[in-house]
Amino acid sequence: MPETDDDYIQLADFLRERGHTELEIEKIVAHVRKYEADTQLYSVMDSIADGHLNLGAIISEALTDDGETDGGDA
């Protein structure tokens, strides 16, 4: 489940209480956001590799949502 802006506000508040500067907080939050995005990507890729997530269905759904139905390579 992706974190919300409220979660990051809470993280920033926690970091302030620990004495971090605003610049440090910006750097830490940016790092946490990147880590979260990378973790989600790896989780999806692992699920596809393990066969728990049907990549063909995802591709078909994505192309159908865009109005394309030819199934060609992107």
C-alpha positions as CSV (number, residue, x, y, z in Angstrom):
1,M,0.0,0.0,0.0
2,P,1.6,3.3,-1.0
3,E,2.2,5.8,1.6
4,T,0.1,9.0,1.6
5,D,1.3,12.6,2.0
6,D,0.0,12.4,5.6
7,D,2.5,9.5,6.2
8,Y,5.3,11.7,5.0
9,I,4.2,14.6,7.1
10,Q,4.3,12.3,10.1
11,L,7.8,11.2,9.1
12,A,8.9,14.8,8.7
13,D,7.5,15.6,12.1
14,F,9.3,12.7,13.7
15,L,12.6,13.8,12.0
16,R,12.1,17.4,13.3
17,E,11.6,16.0,16.8
18,R,14.9,14.2,16.4
19,G,16.6,17.5,15.5
20,H,17.1,17.1,11.8
21,T,17.2,20.3,9.7
22,E,14.6,21.0,6.9
23,L,17.3,20.2,4.3
24,E,18.0,16.9,5.9
25,I,14.3,16.1,6.2
26,E,13.8,16.8,2.5
27,K,16.7,14.5,1.6
28,I,15.5,11.7,3.9
29,V,11.9,11.9,2.6
30,A,13.0,11.9,-1.0
31,H,15.1,8.8,-0.2
32,V,12.2,7.1,1.5
33,R,9.9,7.9,-1.5
34,K,12.4,6.4,-3.9
35,Y,12.9,3.4,-1.7
36,E,9.1,2.9,-1.6
37,A,8.8,3.1,-5.4
38,D,11.7,0.7,-5.9
39,T,10.2,-1.7,-3.4
40,Q,6.8,-1.7,-5.1
41,L,8.4,-2.2,-8.5
42,Y,10.5,-5.2,-7.3
43,S,7.4,-6.6,-5.6
44,V,5.5,-6.5,-8.9
45,M,8.4,-7.9,-10.8
46,D,8.8,-10.8,-8.3
47,S,5.1,-11.5,-8.5
48,I,5.3,-11.7,-12.3
49,A,8.4,-14.0,-12.1
50,D,6.7,-16.2,-9.6
51,G,3.6,-16.6,-11.8
52,H,1.3,-14.9,-9.2
53,L,0.7,-12.0,-11.5
54,N,-0.4,-12.5,-15.1
55,L,1.7,-10.2,-17.2
56,G,-0.3,-11.0,-20.4
57,A,-3.5,-10.0,-18.7
58,I,-1.9,-6.7,-17.5
59,I,-0.7,-5.9,-21.0
60,S,-4.1,-6.7,-22.5
61,E,-5.8,-4.6,-19.9
62,A,-3.4,-1.7,-20.4
63,L,-3.9,-1.7,-24.1
64,T,-7.6,-2.0,-23.9
65,D,-7.7,1.0,-21.4
66,D,-5.8,3.0,-24.0
67,G,-8.2,2.0,-26.8
68,E,-5.6,-0.2,-28.4
69,T,-6.5,-3.9,-28.9
70,D,-4.0,-5.1,-31.5
71,G,-1.7,-6.7,-28.9
72,G,1.4,-5.3,-30.6
73,D,4.7,-4.7,-28.8
74,A,5.0,-1.3,-27.0
